[in-house]
Amino acid sequence: MFAGSYRAGDVTFLLKRLPMADFVNVAEKERLIQSGQRHYSEMLSPEVLPSAHYLALFAQAETANREQMAQDCLRLAALIHARRRDSITLVSLARAGTPVGVILKHILSRVFGRDAAHFSVSIVRDRGIDAVALRHILAQGYAPESIVFVDGWTGKGVISRELTSAVTAFNAAHDVAIDPGLFVLADLAGTAACSASCADYLIPSSILNATVSGLVSRSILNAQIGPDDFHGCVYYESFEPQDMSRDFADRIIAAAQDMAGLYGLPAAIPADRCAAAQTSQRFMQACMQAYRITDPNLIKPGIGEATRVLLRRMAERVIVRDPAAAAVAHLIALAAEKNVLVEHDPALPYQAVSLIRSESE
């Protein structure tokens, strides 16, 4: 248990810190995942610090999208405030959910006068949520009904469905009633229980890795993790001089406070997820047919998911709705660095989609 590079009290990562692992290069990792020899959670590819050019794009993205993200964080805090009338225990999904959880904790305190604990835990596709971490939270005296699961966004909705399934099983096994619903800023898939928006906009923290998420790696679930251990992670201590996790969160919190002061509190009305769900389903069917893809895991819709592919997977192509849009400038830059094809589709329902290269071809 530790706070990463955040301030003590901002978050408690319920993750087992592991020594710098034997990293697997991206191409080899992709081959092992797609051949079924290894699960993605068993391996890490090495992270590198972003280039000066990419950091400039991040700064531009934050400036352009700070107001939208702050507004959505404020709205999501209002929804949590309305739906948890007693205590609040934020449980963010490491690591994309961690910055959002940190921001929400402060907005709930400073704007709504609500104290909230904040833990960040691992969830792994096809492996479920870290049950050891959930048991730890309950053992510390936090009420099951106070728990709110938080993430940044949904892409296809895989993690929100995984969360529902895993927490439902946990509830049955432990005779508790934790709400398995996911609270997110942007619900592109229409699968979250509660969201501030269903728009595919550039959430600035989605385009960086560890240096905006407490210097913590993606979570690890391999032979180093025993039955009583939290899921694992690597802490990138060497990145500390370049870390911006706290400063980024502070700027979004300040912007949200300013909005609340100027315009008052937003209505606690969630975004309508029905249209988003229909759009997601139609797009996935059409994309699989158009590109002859049989594995839906190779399709990553939305800016956040498209970025993550370019940062840590082997992309076959990136499809953008408008290549001149500021929101996809970082994707164009990453694609150029990695020699990935960029395709223009003005009818795309999202700003960007990445397709992972199939190892079977």
Disulfide bonds with the S-S distance in Angstrom:
none
